């Protein structure tokens, strides 16, 4: 298997990775290589091009080495072919030649439901030595619409996923408040709730791409991004219950995981739009997303959205925790570091066609992708077919919502010649998504160890005359 050569990740003279960041990037690269190899063995769609899937698929096309979730209804079907596995979240069934001639499966009481055995999308985990401190990436290239299925939402954990009984879980709010209060889950669910769609993006999304194009797929370059519909209570509601002291300016949020994750959040943000959420996509939030309670900070970097939330301490100053001093800061050439660079700037990426896909030949293609911004709403998206020399307005598939992804599309008649596809997002503040060169120029040389956070540069996908799509810097 191909590996990164020494110095590959330091090819840009302005950015220098330390040993830990280099090892991180190399492991991500190798993981993606294995993930791509697995998909090719399955019979990946991209091998036959990007036209609609044939009506009949080979059994091999949906066999998946990761195993299956076998429900009661599917147990008998699986028993005679134990070696055959369905994708995660699905059950394997024999496919009749004519489904109109065979009785379908019965409705099963007590079933949670499964997805089709022909759908193989799965998250890709970063191979840390300790599986409890790791992350996984969303398969953006196979997504439709704006909402990420809960089972494909990216993960980032520092101490594993705790198992918490909601009947025993409480939220303590104390510090510079008039009344310290403890809220049970029942108390919280009795309060007025709101339901809103918001993205969450890890500020390390794309950390491998500063120096040279490293990851091959959009899952590898942008997979630390997901969007859900969240349900919960506004922090402002809790603030009215407890009262706030005059000088209250910061809130320390603390999780109930083994890492006891903590981050300092400006009070201004907490009162503006922070949510204490217990619902995700129409059901309780999943354990890996913070069950039974998490902090949701629209537009802020993912590390601040504290999962398994158990405590909010109000203060007049930030607490300067490990996660906002030694981590999640951006070093500058002066040796100083930017801290509390919390907003995720305007960003976009073309998800089709994207890396490791193959266009079968000249013809019409509907370019599509996602755009988002932590500054508010996406105002518009442009698409370029020639490395940014010419820009065309893309169509937004839905009305942009605050701090939420929006899907865009652009009709493209490919003439069979090489092309470089790009997209750029403009948000309602007038901020324009920058090129990588512009971003590095603004941040300087990023200090002795380089910046691995907040990369929102324009992504480029090169389409060869043979139809192969690759990640490039252009």
N, C-alpha and C positions, 0 to 999 in steps of 0.2 A: 504494500500500500504506500502511496506517495506520502512523503512527510515534508514539512517546511524546512528549508535549509537555514542554517545560521545566518542571521542578518536579513532574512526575508522580511521580517516584521519591522525592520528599522530602515527600510529603503528610502523613506522620506526623511531628508536631513533635518527637517524641523521637528520631528516627533521621535522620541526615544522611549522605548518600552523598558521597564525594569524586568527582572527575571520572572517575577510572579505573573505579571501581565502577559509576558511572552508565552509562558507555559499555558496560561489560560487560553490564549488565542490558538495555540497549537492543538490543545485538546479538543477545542470546539471544531477545528478544521478536521481532525481525524474522526470525530464523532459523525460529522456530516458526511464524510466519505463512506463510512459504514452504512449510514442511513440510506444514502443514494444507492449503494450496492444492493441493499436489501430490497429496495423498491424495484430495481432492475430485475432481480431474480423473481419478483412477483409478477412481472410483466407490466411494468409501469405504462400508463397511458401515453407518456411522452415518447415512447419508442415508436408508436404508430402515428405520431403527429397529434395535433390538437383539434381534429374534427370530432364531432360527437361520437361517443362510444358505440361500438357495434351492438346490435340487438342481443347477440349471444356472446357470452364471454367464456373463456376456458376456465375449468375448475382451478387451474394453477393461478389465474389472475387474482383470485381472492384468498389464496392461502397465505397466512401471515404467521411468522414464527413467534410472535409475542403471546400467542394463546388466545383464549376466548372466554367470554362471560356466558356460561351456559345456564339458561333458565329451565324451569320445570318442563315447559312446553317443548324445549329442544333436546332434552336429555336422551330421549329414546332415539331421536334421529342421529345423534352423535355416537351413540353406543357402538354401532356396527363399524364405525370408521374413526376410531379414537385418534389416529394419526392425523386426520384432517382437522385443521384449525381455522376458525373464523377470525376476522379482525377483532381487536378489542372493542367491546360494546355490542357485538353482534353474535348471532347464533347461526351455525351452518345448517342449511337445508338442501336437499336434492332439488334440482331444477327440472321441472317437467318440460317435455317438448312443446306442449300446448297447455298453458295454464287454464284455458277455458274448459278443458276436458277433465280436470282433476279438482276435487274438492279442496278448498283452501284450508288454512290452519284455523282452529277455533279461537275464540276470544278466551283469554286465560284470566281467571280471578287472581288478584293479588300480584299481578305482574307490573313491574316498573316500565317495561318496554325496552326494545332493542332497536338498533339501527340496522340498515340493510347489510347483508354479508358482502355486498359488492362495493361498499364504501370503506376505504382503508386508511383514511386520514388519521394520523397519530402524532402526538407530541414527540419531540426529540430531546432527550436528557443530556445535559452536560456531564461528562464522566468524572466528577470529582472523586477522589479516593474515598471520601465519606459520603454516602448517599443521603445522609440527613442534612447535609449542607450543600445544596445543589440547586439547579434550576432546569426548567424544560421550556421548549420553544413551540409556539403555535404554528401550524402549517398554513400560513397565509395564502400560499399559492393555490390552495384547493378550496378556499372559502367562498361563500356567496353572501351577498348583502353586507350589512355592517356588523351584525351581532355575532360574537364568537360563541359557539356551543360551550356550555359550562365544562363539558368533559375535555375540551381542547384549549381552555384558557391557560395561558402560560403560568408557570409556577416559579417562585423563588423562596427558598427556605434556608434558614440559618441554624435551625436546631430540630429539624424534622417536623412532622405534622402531628400536633397533639390530639388526643381524644378527649373531648370535653362534654360533660353532661350539661345540657342547657339549663336543667332544673337547678343546678348548683353553681351556675356561672353568674357573676355580678359585675357591674361597672361602677367603680368608685370615682367620684369627682370631688377633688379636695384642693387644698392650697389657698390661693388668694380668692376665695369665694366667701359669700356671706354665710352659707350653710353647706357643710360637707354632706354629701348624700351618696347612698348606695342604691343602685337600680338593679333589680332582677330582670331577667329576660321578659317575664310577664309584665313587669312595670313598663319596660321599654315598648313592648308591643301594644300597650294601652294608649300610648302617646300618639298624637297625629303624625301620620307618615306621608312621605312623598315617594314617587317612583320616577327615576330619571335614567337616561342612557349616558354613560360616560366610558371613555377609554382609560386603561391603565397601561403605562409604558415604563419599563425599567430604564433608568438613565444610562445603564450600560448597554442598551440596545445598539448593536453595530460596533461594539468595542474593537472588533478585529479589523475594521475597515479603514482606520485612520491612515495607515501608511501605504497599503496596497490592497487591491481586491483579493480577499482571502477566502471567504465563504462562497459557495457556489449557488445556493438557492436563496429565495426570498425568506424561507423559514430560517436559514442560517444568518442572514444579514439583518432581518427585521422582526424575527419571531418573538421577541420579548414585548409584544404589543397585543392586547386583547380588548374587546369592547363587550360590555354586558349591560343589561337593564337592572338597575340596583333599586332596592326598596329599603327604606329606613327612616330614621328621625333626624331632623336637622339639629346640629349642635346648638344652634341658637335657642332651640326649645329647652334644652337642658340648662343653658346659661340663664334663662329666665327662671327656671326652677331653683337653681342654686344661688343666683346672684353673683356678680363679679365685683371685686374690689376695684377702686379707681385706677390703680397702676397696673392692673392685669394686662400683660402684653404677650405672653407666650403660654403654650400648653405642651406639657410632656405627655405623649401618648405611649402606653406600655402594653405589650402583648403578653399572653399567658403561655407562650411556647417555651421550650427549654432554653432558647437563647435570650429570653426576656427582652425582646427587641424594643428599643425606645428611640423616638425621634422628637425633636422640638419643633413645634408648629407655631407660626405667628398667629396671634389672636385675631388679627384682621381677617386672615383666611378662614379661621374656624367659624367666625360669625358670618362671613360672606356666604359660603356654600358648602361647608363641611357636613358630611352625613355620617351617622352611626348606623350602618346597614346590617340587616339580617336576612335580606332576600336577594336572590340573583336569578334573573331570567325566569321568574314566575314560581320559584320554589326557594327553600332555605339555601343560603350560601353553602357551598361545598366545604368539607373539612380542609382541603388544600387551599381554599380561598378565605379561610378565617372563621369557619363555623365555631360558635354560633353568632359571632359579632366581629365586625371589622370597621376601621375608620376608612372613609372614602373621601379623598381630597381631589376634586375635579381639576385636572390639568397639572397636578404636581407629580414629581417623579415617584415611581412605584414604591420605593423603599419607605416613603412616608405614610403609605396606606396601611397602617399597622393592623395586622391580622390577629384574631383571637383577643380582641381588645378587652382589657380588664381595668385600666386605670387612666384617668386624665388628671394631671396635676397642673394647676394654674400658677403662673409665676410672673414676675416683672422682667425676666431676662431668660435667654435660652439656656439650656442645661449643658450644652457642649458635650454630648455623648460620643461614644466611639464612632457611631454611624454618621456623625456630622463633623468629625475632626480627622481621624485617621482614615475614614472612608467617605465616599460621596462628596469629595471636594475636588476642585480643579486647580492644579498647580500652574503657576505662571512663571515666566522667565526670571522674574525678580526673586524667586524663591518663596514668595507669598502664595497663599492659596485662596481661591474663591470658595466661600462657604455659603450655604443656604441659597444656592442657585437652583431653586426648587421648580420653577416653571419649565414645562416641556415646550420647546419652541415649535413653530409651524413645520410640518414635515409631510411627506407623501412618498409613496412607492408604487410602481407598477407591479401588479401581482401576476398579470397575464399580458403578454408572454414574459416570463422571468427565467432566471438561471436554471439550467439543466432541462429546460423544455426544448422541443424541436418542432418547428413549423414544417409541415409536410410539403409545402410548395407555394409559389406565388398565388395571391388571391386576397379575398377580404378577411380581415380579422378585426375583432372588437377589442381594442386595448382597454384594459380595466385595471383599477387599483384602488388604494385607500389614501385619504388625506385626513390630517388631524392637526390640532393645535391646542396647547394649554392656555392660550391667551383668550379664548372665546370661541367664536364660530369660524369655520372655514368660509372665506368669501368667494374664492375661485381657485381653479386648478388649470394649469397649462401643461401641454404635452409637446415634446420635441422629438422629431424623428432623425435629427442630424447633429447630435451632440450639443444641443443648446443654441445653435446658430439661429434657428427659427422656432418660434413658439406659436401654438394654436390653442384656443380655448377648449377645454374639455367639458363634457356634460356632467353635471352633478345628478346622481340618481335619486337623491332625496333632499329635502330641505335640511340644511345644516343645523345641528343643535349644538349648544355650548359644550365645549370640551368632549366632543364625540366624533368618532370617525365618520366620514362620508365616503361613499363609493362613487368613483368617477369613471367615465368611459370616453373613448375616442375612436371613431371609425377609421380604419387604416386599410388602404388597398396596397398590399405589399407587391412590389414589382420584381422581387427576387434578388435585388441588389443588397449589399451589406448596409446596415443601418445601426444607429445607436439611439435607443429609446430612453427618454427621460421624462420626469414629471416634476413640477414645482408647485408648491402650495402658497397661496397668499391669504392671510387671515384678515379678520375684520379690523385689526389695528393698522393694517397696511404693511405688516412685516412680510417679507418675501423670503421663502426658503433659499438659503445660500448654496453656492457650490462649495466643494471641499476646500478649494484654494482660498475662497473668500473667508471661510470659517477659520482656517488656520491663520490667515492674515489678521483677523480680528483678535484672536486669542494669543497671538505671538507664538513663540516657540514652545509654549506649554511646559516650560520648566524641564528639569533634568530627567523626569520619568514620564513625561507626556500625559495627555489627557485621555482617559478611556470613557469619559462620561459625556452625555448630551451631544452626541453626534447626530445632527439633523441635516447633513449635507444631501444634495441632490444625488439620487442613485441612478447609475447608468447600466443599461443592459445592451450588449452588442448582439446583433442578429447577423450571422454569417450568410453567405450566398447559399450554403447548404441548409439553412434554417436553424442551425444550432444557436442557442441563446446562452450567453455567458456574462458573468459579472466583470465589469471593467471600470477603470477610472478614466473619465473623459472630460 
